[in-house]
Amino acid sequence: MTKLKVLITREFSPEWVDSLRATLPEEVEVVKKTAANSEEITTEDWKNVDVLYSGEGYPDPAIAPNLKWVQLD
């Protein structure tokens, strides 16, 4: 089974991210990469992102084909 990939680009403490991971099922992978904008995330990373939690924008849909949900804060 393919995991649902959640990318967090906001500045959260490692403890907060760990507590989030602890509440989610194994099928959800949470990746934390602090970035000021979507260009700071590599094209390779965008390919598998399903959910984005960000404070600043989102990528061009062409480079994030699996992106289904964007949560802006």
C-alpha positions in Angstrom: 0.0 0.0 0.0 1.3 3.5 -0.9 1.5 5.9 2.0 -0.3 9.2 2.0 2.4 11.8 2.1 1.9 15.0 4.1 4.5 17.8 3.6 4.7 20.5 6.3 6.7 23.6 5.3 5.7 25.7 8.3 8.0 26.3 11.3 6.8 23.8 14.0 8.8 22.3 16.8 10.0 18.7 16.4 7.8 17.8 19.4 4.7 19.1 17.7 5.5 17.2 14.5 6.2 14.0 16.5 2.8 14.4 18.3 1.1 14.8 15.0 2.8 11.6 13.6 1.7 9.8 16.8 -2.0 10.5 16.1 -1.9 9.3 12.5 -2.1 5.8 11.1 0.9 4.1 9.6 -0.4 4.7 6.1 0.4 8.4 6.6 3.9 9.7 6.2 4.6 13.2 7.6 7.6 15.0 6.2 8.8 18.3 7.6 10.8 20.6 5.4 10.8 24.3 6.5 10.6 26.5 3.5 9.7 30.2 2.9 8.1 29.4 -0.5 7.3 26.5 -2.8 10.4 27.0 -4.9 12.6 25.9 -1.9 11.1 22.3 -2.2 12.7 20.2 -4.9 10.7 19.0 -7.9 11.5 15.4 -6.8 9.9 16.0 -3.4 6.8 17.5 -4.9 6.1 14.4 -7.1 4.8 12.4 -4.1 3.1 15.0 -1.9 -0.6 14.4 -1.3 -1.2 17.0 1.4 0.6 20.3 1.9 0.5 22.3 5.1 2.1 25.6 4.3 2.1 29.3 5.2 3.2 30.5 1.8 1.6 29.4 -1.4 1.8 26.1 -3.2 3.5 24.6 -6.2 2.5 24.6 -9.8 0.1 21.7 -10.3 2.4 20.3 -13.1 5.2 19.5 -10.6 2.9 18.2 -7.8 0.6 15.8 -9.7 -0.6 14.0 -6.5 -1.4 17.1 -4.5 -5.0 16.8 -3.3 -5.2 19.1 -0.3 -3.5 22.4 0.6 -3.9 23.9 4.1 -2.6 27.4 4.3 -1.9 29.0 7.7 
